[in-house]
Amino acid sequence: MKKVGLLCAWLMVAGASGPALAEVGQPGRLLASNCFQCHGTNGRGSAFDPVAGLSASETYKKLKEMQLGNEGNGIMPRHTMVYTDAQLQQIAYWFASQK
Protein backbone atom coordinates (compact mmCIF):
# COMPACT_ATOMS: atom_id res chain seq x y z
CA MET A 1 0.00 0.00 0.00
CA LYS A 2 2.83 2.44 0.82
CA LYS A 3 4.55 1.79 -2.51
CA VAL A 4 1.39 2.67 -4.43
CA GLY A 5 1.00 5.88 -2.44
CA LEU A 6 4.60 6.89 -3.11
CA LEU A 7 4.22 6.12 -6.80
CA CYS A 8 1.06 8.24 -7.02
CA ALA A 9 2.76 11.10 -5.18
CA TRP A 10 5.77 10.90 -7.50
CA LEU A 11 3.56 10.88 -10.60
CA MET A 12 1.68 13.93 -9.35
CA VAL A 13 4.93 15.83 -8.75
CA ALA A 14 6.38 14.74 -12.11
CA GLY A 15 3.19 15.73 -13.89
CA ALA A 16 3.06 19.08 -12.15
CA SER A 17 6.58 19.97 -13.17
CA GLY A 18 5.93 19.35 -16.88
CA PRO A 19 3.83 22.46 -17.59
CA ALA A 20 6.05 24.58 -15.36
CA LEU A 21 9.10 23.56 -17.35
CA ALA A 22 7.27 24.16 -20.62
CA GLU A 23 6.53 27.76 -19.59
CA VAL A 24 10.23 28.53 -19.22
CA GLY A 25 10.73 27.75 -22.90
CA GLN A 26 13.94 28.77 -24.55
CA PRO A 27 17.14 28.88 -22.47
CA GLY A 28 17.75 32.40 -21.27
CA ARG A 29 14.12 33.42 -21.03
CA LEU A 30 13.97 33.07 -17.26
CA LEU A 31 17.31 34.84 -16.85
CA ALA A 32 16.23 37.65 -19.18
CA SER A 33 13.01 38.14 -17.24
CA ASN A 34 15.07 40.13 -14.73
CA CYS A 35 15.55 42.79 -17.40
CA PHE A 36 11.88 43.60 -18.00
CA GLN A 37 11.57 46.58 -15.66
CA CYS A 38 13.96 48.69 -17.68
CA HIS A 39 14.01 47.05 -21.10
CA GLY A 40 10.38 45.96 -21.35
CA THR A 41 8.79 42.58 -21.84
CA ASN A 42 10.87 40.52 -24.28
CA GLY A 43 13.40 43.36 -24.52
CA ARG A 44 11.25 45.65 -26.65
CA GLY A 45 12.03 48.65 -24.52
CA SER A 46 10.14 51.09 -22.41
CA ALA A 47 11.98 54.04 -20.94
CA PHE A 48 15.37 52.47 -21.75
CA ASP A 49 17.02 51.06 -24.86
CA PRO A 50 15.29 48.12 -26.52
CA VAL A 51 17.47 45.02 -26.72
CA ALA A 52 15.19 42.69 -28.69
CA GLY A 53 16.53 41.51 -32.02
CA LEU A 54 20.05 42.80 -31.53
CA SER A 55 22.93 40.51 -32.44
CA ALA A 56 23.53 37.91 -29.74
CA SER A 57 27.30 38.28 -30.07
CA GLU A 58 27.15 42.07 -29.74
CA THR A 59 24.74 41.89 -26.78
CA TYR A 60 26.97 39.32 -25.05
CA LYS A 61 30.04 41.49 -25.71
CA LYS A 62 28.34 44.53 -24.16
CA LEU A 63 27.13 42.54 -21.15
CA LYS A 64 30.61 41.11 -20.64
CA GLU A 65 32.20 44.56 -20.88
CA MET A 66 29.74 45.83 -18.28
CA GLN A 67 30.53 42.87 -16.06
CA LEU A 68 34.25 43.67 -16.29
CA GLY A 69 33.57 47.33 -15.47
CA ASN A 70 34.74 48.56 -18.89
CA GLU A 71 31.38 49.84 -20.11
CA GLY A 72 28.13 51.18 -18.78
CA ASN A 73 27.24 53.14 -15.73
CA GLY A 74 24.57 53.07 -13.12
CA ILE A 75 22.98 49.77 -12.32
CA MET A 76 23.89 47.65 -15.38
CA PRO A 77 27.40 46.65 -14.28
CA ARG A 78 25.94 45.54 -10.95
CA HIS A 79 23.27 43.45 -12.65
CA THR A 80 25.78 41.64 -14.83
CA MET A 81 28.07 40.67 -11.93
CA VAL A 82 25.81 37.85 -10.78
CA TYR A 83 25.80 35.95 -14.08
CA THR A 84 28.22 33.38 -15.44
CA ASP A 85 29.51 33.64 -19.01
CA ALA A 86 27.09 30.89 -20.06
CA GLN A 87 24.17 32.75 -18.50
CA LEU A 88 25.14 36.00 -20.21
CA GLN A 89 25.23 34.11 -23.52
CA GLN A 90 21.79 32.64 -22.84
CA ILE A 91 20.40 36.11 -22.11
CA ALA A 92 21.97 37.47 -25.29
CA TYR A 93 20.57 34.64 -27.43
CA TRP A 94 17.12 35.06 -25.89
CA PHE A 95 16.98 38.77 -26.70
CA ALA A 96 18.36 38.14 -30.20
CA SER A 97 15.46 35.76 -30.84
CA GLN A 98 12.90 38.44 -29.88
CA LYS A 99 12.36 40.29 -33.15
JOTA-V903635 format. One record per residue. N is the residue number from 1. PHI is phi as a letter, one per 30 degrees, with the letter a starting at -180 (none if undefined). OMEGA is omega in degrees with one decimal (none if undefined). Layout:
# JOTA-V903635
<<N PHI OMEGA> <N PHI OMEGA>>
This chain:
# JOTA-V903635
<<1 none -179.5> <2 d -179.7> <3 d 178.6> <4 d 179.1> <5 d 178.4> <6 d 178.4> <7 d 178.4> <8 d 179.2> <9 d 179.9> <10 d 179.9> <11 d 178.3> <12 d 179.4> <13 d 179.8> <14 d 178.8> <15 d -179.0> <16 d -177.2> <17 d -179.3> <18 e 179.1> <19 d 179.9> <20 d 178.4> <21 d -179.9> <22 d -179.6> <23 d -179.2> <24 d 175.6> <25 i -174.7> <26 d 175.5> <27 e 179.8> <28 j -177.8> <29 d -179.6> <30 d 178.0> <31 d -178.1> <32 d 180.0> <33 d 176.5> <34 d -175.2> <35 c -169.1> <36 d -175.0> <37 d -179.8> <38 c -173.4> <39 c 176.1> <40 i 178.0> <41 d -179.1> <42 i 174.2> <43 i -176.8> <44 d 172.5> <45 i 172.9> <46 b 178.7> <47 d -177.4> <48 c -177.5> <49 e 172.2> <50 d 179.6> <51 b -179.9> <52 d 174.7> <53 i 176.3> <54 d 179.0> <55 e 179.7> <56 d -178.5> <57 d 178.8> <58 d 178.3> <59 d 177.8> <60 d -179.5> <61 e 179.5> <62 d 178.2> <63 d -179.5> <64 d 177.9> <65 d 176.8> <66 d 180.0> <67 d 179.8> <68 d 178.9> <69 i -177.8> <70 c -177.3> <71 b 175.4> <72 i 176.0> <73 b 179.6> <74 i -170.3> <75 d -174.7> <76 e 177.9> <77 e 178.8> <78 d 179.3> <79 d -174.8> <80 d -177.0> <81 d -173.4> <82 d -175.4> <83 c 172.5> <84 d 176.2> <85 e -179.9> <86 d 179.3> <87 d 176.2> <88 d 177.4> <89 d 178.5> <90 d 177.2> <91 d -179.4> <92 d 178.7> <93 d 178.8> <94 d -179.2> <95 d 177.7> <96 d -178.8> <97 d -178.8> <98 c -175.0> <99 c none>>
